[in-house]
Amino acid sequence: MNHWYVVHTKPNQEQVARNNLINQGYTCFFPKVRVMRLRRNKRAPVAVPFFYSYLFINLDIENTNIGPIRSTFGVRGLVRFGGYYPVISDDFINQLYAMADAGDILSLPAKEFEPNQVVQIKGGPLCGYEAIFLAKNNKERALILIDIIGTKREISMPMSDLI
């Protein structure tokens, strides 16, 4: 019986591993998300792995020789604990599929912050700082209050840089 398992890939080789496994006849699912990245001094959306160095494969592990999977270019191997290969629930995969478009890019719900909520900055030059969320400027930008060198400043930054 077929179940979903996790394939551990080599760093930044998820797409290569997926393509090679599909060429061998396996069913794979490699979910990605869009993030804003700086490219040529402009912010542009880029698809990145939702689970870095991992993808999902559907197979009957009892009746399938997994040797070809391990030797596939871009693959490190199937995730296992000792001799046990953990099964990923169909419900989990179906939920990810439901959020994905034809290119396996997930549409994640927008982040909602409350006014005066403490947020962490995860991107840009202020990465690692804490700030206070004040309001949304528009769909993609937020107004935050940050304490820099003992001085509080209101700044606007991308919502994608906040957690």
C-alpha positions as CSV (number, residue, x, y, z in Angstrom):
1,M,0.0,0.0,0.0
2,N,1.3,3.4,-0.9
3,H,2.1,6.0,1.8
4,W,3.8,9.3,1.9
5,Y,7.4,9.4,3.1
6,V,10.0,12.2,3.5
7,V,13.1,12.4,1.2
8,H,16.1,14.2,2.6
9,T,17.9,16.1,-0.2
10,K,21.3,17.6,-0.6
11,P,21.4,21.4,0.2
12,N,19.6,23.5,-2.5
13,Q,19.0,20.4,-4.6
14,E,15.3,19.9,-3.8
15,Q,14.1,20.6,-7.3
16,V,16.9,18.5,-8.9
17,A,16.0,15.6,-6.6
18,R,12.3,16.0,-7.4
19,N,12.8,16.1,-11.1
20,N,15.1,13.0,-11.1
21,L,12.6,11.0,-8.9
22,I,9.7,12.0,-11.2
23,N,11.8,10.9,-14.2
24,Q,12.2,7.5,-12.5
25,G,8.4,7.2,-12.2
26,Y,7.9,8.2,-8.5
27,T,5.1,10.5,-7.3
28,C,6.6,13.5,-5.5
29,F,5.4,16.6,-3.8
30,F,7.7,19.6,-3.3
31,P,5.8,22.4,-1.6
32,K,7.2,26.0,-2.0
33,V,6.2,29.4,-0.8
34,R,6.7,32.9,-2.4
35,V,8.9,35.3,-0.5
36,M,10.1,38.8,-1.4
37,R,13.8,38.9,-2.1
38,L,16.1,41.7,-3.2
39,R,17.1,41.1,-6.8
40,R,18.9,43.8,-8.8
41,N,18.1,46.3,-6.1
42,K,14.3,45.6,-6.4
43,R,12.1,43.4,-4.3
44,A,10.7,40.6,-6.3
45,P,8.7,37.4,-5.4
46,V,10.8,34.2,-5.4
47,A,9.6,30.7,-4.8
48,V,11.6,28.9,-2.1
49,P,11.1,25.5,-0.4
50,F,8.6,25.4,2.4
51,F,10.7,22.6,4.0
52,Y,14.4,23.2,3.1
53,S,16.2,20.0,2.1
54,Y,13.0,17.9,2.2
55,L,10.3,16.7,-0.2
56,F,7.6,14.1,-0.1
57,I,7.4,10.8,-2.0
58,N,4.5,8.4,-2.4
59,L,5.4,4.8,-2.5
60,D,4.8,1.3,-1.2
61,I,8.0,0.9,0.9
62,E,7.4,-2.8,1.6
63,N,7.4,-3.8,-2.1
64,T,9.7,-1.1,-3.6
65,N,13.4,-1.3,-3.8
66,I,14.5,2.0,-2.3
67,G,18.1,1.7,-3.5
68,P,17.4,3.8,-6.6
69,I,15.9,6.5,-4.4
70,R,19.1,6.7,-2.3
71,S,21.3,6.9,-5.4
72,T,19.3,9.5,-7.2
73,F,21.2,12.7,-7.9
74,G,20.3,15.4,-5.4
75,V,19.0,12.9,-2.8
76,R,20.7,12.0,0.5
77,G,18.1,9.3,1.4
78,L,14.7,8.6,2.9
79,V,14.2,10.0,6.4
80,R,14.3,7.2,8.9
81,F,14.7,6.5,12.6
82,G,16.9,3.4,12.9
83,G,15.2,0.9,10.5
84,Y,11.8,2.7,10.7
85,Y,10.6,5.0,7.9
86,P,7.9,7.3,9.4
87,V,4.7,7.6,7.4
88,I,3.4,11.1,6.7
89,S,-0.4,11.2,7.1
90,D,-2.5,11.7,4.0
91,D,-4.5,14.4,5.8
92,F,-1.3,16.5,6.2
93,I,-0.3,16.1,2.5
94,N,-3.9,16.8,1.4
95,Q,-4.0,20.0,3.5
96,L,-0.7,21.1,1.8
97,Y,-2.1,20.2,-1.6
98,A,-5.3,22.2,-0.9
99,M,-3.2,25.3,-0.3
100,A,-1.0,24.8,-3.4
101,D,-1.4,25.9,-7.0
102,A,-0.4,24.0,-10.1
103,G,3.3,24.8,-9.5
104,D,3.1,23.4,-5.9
105,I,3.4,27.0,-4.5
106,L,1.5,27.3,-1.3
107,S,-0.9,30.2,-0.6
108,L,-0.4,30.9,3.1
109,P,-2.9,33.0,5.1
110,A,-1.8,36.6,5.6
111,K,-0.2,37.4,8.9
112,E,-2.4,39.4,11.1
113,F,-0.9,41.4,13.9
114,E,-2.7,43.4,16.6
115,P,-1.8,47.0,17.3
116,N,0.9,47.2,20.1
117,Q,1.8,43.6,19.6
118,V,5.5,42.8,20.0
119,V,6.9,41.4,16.7
120,Q,10.3,40.0,15.7
121,I,12.1,41.4,12.6
122,K,13.3,38.4,10.5
123,G,14.6,40.1,7.4
124,G,16.5,43.2,6.3
125,P,19.1,45.3,8.1
126,L,17.2,45.2,11.4
127,C,17.0,41.4,11.4
128,G,16.8,40.1,15.0
129,Y,15.4,43.2,16.6
130,E,12.1,43.3,18.4
131,A,9.6,46.1,17.6
132,I,6.0,47.1,18.3
133,F,3.5,46.7,15.5
134,L,1.5,49.9,15.0
135,A,-0.6,49.4,11.9
136,K,-0.6,48.2,8.3
137,N,0.4,50.8,5.7
138,N,-1.0,48.8,2.9
139,K,-1.3,45.1,1.9
140,E,2.4,44.4,2.0
141,R,3.9,47.0,4.4
142,A,3.6,47.6,8.2
143,L,4.3,50.6,10.4
144,I,6.4,49.6,13.4
145,L,7.9,51.3,16.4
146,I,11.5,50.3,17.1
147,D,14.0,51.4,19.8
148,I,17.4,52.0,18.2
149,I,20.2,53.3,20.4
150,G,17.7,54.5,23.0
151,T,15.6,56.4,20.5
152,K,12.1,55.2,19.5
153,R,11.5,55.6,15.7
154,E,8.5,54.8,13.6
155,I,9.5,53.0,10.4
156,S,7.7,51.2,7.6
157,M,8.8,47.8,6.5
158,P,7.5,44.8,4.5
159,M,5.0,42.6,6.4
160,S,7.0,39.6,5.1
161,D,9.9,40.7,7.4
162,L,7.9,40.4,10.6
163,I,7.0,37.4,12.7
